[in-house]
Amino acid sequence: MTYFKSILFYFLNLVLAAGVVMGASPAFAAKKQVVKFSTLAPEGSSWMKSMHRFSDKIEKATDGNVTFKFYPGGVSGDEKDVIRKMRIGQLHGAGFTGVGLGSILPEVRILDLPFLFHSDQEVEHVYKSMSSYFEKRFEEKGYILLGWVPVGWVHFLSKEPIRTVSDLRAAKPWLWEGDPLVEKAYSGLDVQPIPLSITDVLMSLQTGMVDTVYSSTQGALALQWFTKVKHITRLRMGYATGGVLISKRKFKKLSPEYKETLKRIGAECTKELVAIIQADNLKAEKVLENNGIKWVPQPDPETLKKFQQAGVKARKSLSGKMFPPELLKKVLGHLAETR
């Protein structure tokens, strides 16, 4: 009997020891995690090529224990649909424009304020200065911000040239449905927009329901809106933000080592993607020109002032509602540092 007890004791210790060794190795300890990731960007775009490189790096760094499954081209629906699916666990991560980010954390839309920024240097300085604040606020909402990926400078694209505020009032401009920020800007210009989901815009341009949209140059190409317009303004409506989020619920399932890996590689790849998007927006200008899209010159100072005043009105109207007044003061303070 003693002999059998000794054998049993030996095997129990062997199993326990093996458990300790296996626990010490992430390759054994970590349950394989598949991150279901959605984006409006179509397959084949610079965004998706970069995200596939990101996925490959994560898979390699985690010995295949963390992988990504992508749902590109808006197949998961509008950004509000994606957020709903993330909340119930059908999706775990996504690349969002400012509208999507703002549905989770309204105050982040302060970065999208119309006519707020004047230069790339201002944008870079404000994002760098405010990044840690927004990372903390997103985490409080249940999301991990892996990095900023701004869409870039936003222009009006239209069937008829938009030279003045009066031209915009006479047009049928699109408004991203549920976006209070641009709605307030249009209100400040006394413009009556037509609210639509972003996935309905192309068809609405085809039918004539809308004839004016706003987008980055690359966005206009990716969404095919450029095929239905003839003009683009040198006037920049604003600088559209964007970012990559993963649900905190999914993030918590990763081992500490893999969490750090995801954050580190995420920061590297989003930084790389920002540079790619900036370059692609410049390339897209040439593509638009080659497809017959004509530039509307920068407006005269008096007209420009009217557009900028609408931005100030929107800013004041949203302060205390979409974002706290002290946050606006902080952002404007960072802007002043660069001017």
Secondary structure, DSSP 8 states (H G I E B T S, - for coil): -HHHHHHHHHHHHHHHHHHHHHHH-HHHHS--EEEEEE-SS-TTSHHHHHHHHHHHHHHHHTTTSEEEEEE-TTTT-SHHHHHHHHHTTS--EEEEEHHHHHHH-GGGGGGG-TT---SHHHHHHHHHHHHHHHHHHHHHTTEEEEEE---EEEEEEESS---SHHHHHHS-BEEETT-HHHHHHHHHTT---EEE-GGGHHHHHHHTS--EEEE-HHHHHHTTGGGG--EEEEEEEEEE-EEEEEEHHHHTTS-HHHHHHHHHHHHHHHHHHHHHHHHHHHHHHHHHHHTT-EEE----HHHHHHHHHHHHHHHHHHBTTTB-HHHHHHHHHHHHHH-
